[in-house]
Amino acid sequence: MGPDTILLVHEDPIFLHDAVQFLKDNGYAVHETDRGQVATDLIDKISFAVVIAALRTNDGITGIDVLVHHEMLFPGGGKILITDFLSNKVDYLVTFIGALCVPTQVTKEKLLFWIKSVLPP
């Protein structure tokens, strides 16, 4: 896939629908899922420019797990974690893998800004 391919992993179907439509309207090719295992399987098959994952997914695999998987396969790829549940461990892991951490109540316009900021050069 190209530099405008995004994977969005989020447990909220309304957020997924709205964000996917917004990103597609802005020229991105977007894959979506609410499950961490599906996300890691997609990462195994597709080279995403950016992976955006909520901390919680609907199958118990965390967004951090998804982002770590992406970093292992595509070092330096864009990574964004969506969460309001920051702890020292989450903060350390996000920093360690080079991800950006953003709040749950993110506007679509702000999400677009953050995507552009983590796109690999």
N, C-alpha and C positions, 0 to 999 in steps of 0.2 A: 504494500500500500504506500501511498504517497505521504508527503509532509503534512497534509491536512486531514489525516485520519486519526480519529479520537475514539477511545473506549470509555464509556461512562457506566459506572457501577454504582447503583443507588437502590436502597430498599423501598423508597417511596415511588409508587407508580405515577403519581401526578407530577412529581419533580422530574422523573425520567422523561415522561411524555413532553412536558413543556420545554425542558432543557434541550432535548434532542431536536425538537422542531426548530427552536431558536438557533441552535448551532448549524443545522442543515440550511436554514435561511441565510446564514452567514458564510456559506460555502464549504463547510466541513463535511466530510464523510464520517458518519457516526455509527458505531456499534454500541448496543446497550444491553445491560442485563441487571437483574437484581440479586444475582448469586455469584459468590466469590469463585466457586469451582468453574462455572461457565466462563468467568472472566479469565482465569488462568489458562483454561483450554484455548480460548481465543488468542491470548498472548502467545501461546505455543505456535499458532498458525499464522498470525498476522503481525506485521511490524507497525505498531501504533506510534505516531509522533508524540501523543500525549495520552496518558491513562489518568482518569479522574475517578476516584473511588471514595465512597462514604466509609467511615470507620466500620459501621455495621452493615452487614448484608443479610439476605434472607436464608442463608444456609450455614452460618457460623464461621465461615472463613472471613477474616477481617479485611478491611480495605488495605491495611498495612501489609497483610500477607500478599495481596494482589500486587501492590506497588513494589514489594521486595522481589516478587517473581519477575515483574517487568524489568527491574533494574538488573537482575541476574542475566536475563536474556539480551537486554538492550541497554547496556550501561550508558548513562547520561541522557536517556530518553526523558521526556517531560513527564512529571508526576505531580499530581495534586491530591491531597487528602482533605475530604470534607468532614469536619467534626467540630463539636463544641465540648468534647470530652477530653481535654488536654490533661495529661499527667506527665511526670518526668520521663516515664518509659516511652510514651507516645512521642513526646517532644524529641527525645534522643533518637528514636528510630527514624522519624521523619527527617531529622537533620542528617543522620548517618547515610540515608539513601538519597539525599539530595532532593527531597520532595518539598513542595510548598504546602502549608497547612492553611486552610481557609474555613471561615465559619459556616455553619449550616444554613443560616439565613442569608445566603449570598444572592445578590441580584444577578439576573442573566447578563447584564452589561458588565458587571464586575467579574463574573466568571469568564467572559470573553477576554477581558483585559488580562486576567491571570493566565489564561491559556496562551495568549500571545507572549507573555513574559517567560514561560517555561519551554516554549518551542525550541528545540535544538537549532543551533545556527546552521 
